[in-house]
Amino acid sequence: MIFFYRDNYLFFLKKMREHLLSYVDILAWCLMPNHFHWMVYVREVEIDVTDGVTQSHPVSSAVPDRKRSLNESIGIMLRSYTRAINKQEKRTGALFREATKAECVTKEDGITPSFYNTKFGASINIHRIGEEYPQICFDYIHNNPISSGLVESIKEWEFSSAADYYGNRNGQLINKDIAKRFGLM
């Protein structure tokens, strides 16, 4: 488990805003009890951080022109969240796997196809992978709560961008214009 209570999900969403939005446009997201999914459009892989970024990770005034990468920012976010959960749950140790999976879905030569479940087993039968794979990922992210048996409709899962796409919420995390540009909605 990585999310124990509703407040944990909300805290993680706050961390996503703080640590991701300077680098990426979020196209889809879903937080599950034991994992999460993001689909992002990367605008910047590195940004200047001349101001203090977070209370726990301020930028030293001795290093005025410090750069921070997207990967570093994600690492800071996950470590910060882990510290909070470890304190809450009176535990120690890692909360997330050391290795995570990231795939480029916009360039055909950069795609590492994932498998998706069907009633007949795992499948990746895609004819035009460069065109279809982003939509498959988008749909997979939003359907994850159904596949896991948490809800019967994607509209029911509070911790997913599906609620924003269905008009049930006007969240500020996703960029619908970029998603529309990629044909995802």
HUHUVEN-V910063 format. One record per run of one state. SS is the DSSP state (helix for helix, strand for strand, loop for the rest). FROM is the first residue (numbers start at 1). LEN is the number of residues. If there is no record, write none. Layout:
BEGIN
SS & FROM & LEN
SS & FROM & LEN
END
This chain:
BEGIN
loop & 1 & 5
helix & 6 & 15
loop & 21 & 3
strand & 24 & 9
loop & 33 & 2
strand & 35 & 8
loop & 43 & 3
strand & 46 & 3
loop & 49 & 18
strand & 67 & 3
helix & 70 & 20
loop & 90 & 18
helix & 108 & 3
loop & 111 & 5
strand & 116 & 3
loop & 119 & 2
strand & 121 & 3
loop & 124 & 5
helix & 129 & 19
loop & 148 & 6
helix & 154 & 3
loop & 157 & 3
strand & 160 & 1
loop & 161 & 1
helix & 162 & 4
loop & 166 & 8
strand & 174 & 1
loop & 175 & 1
helix & 176 & 6
loop & 182 & 4
END
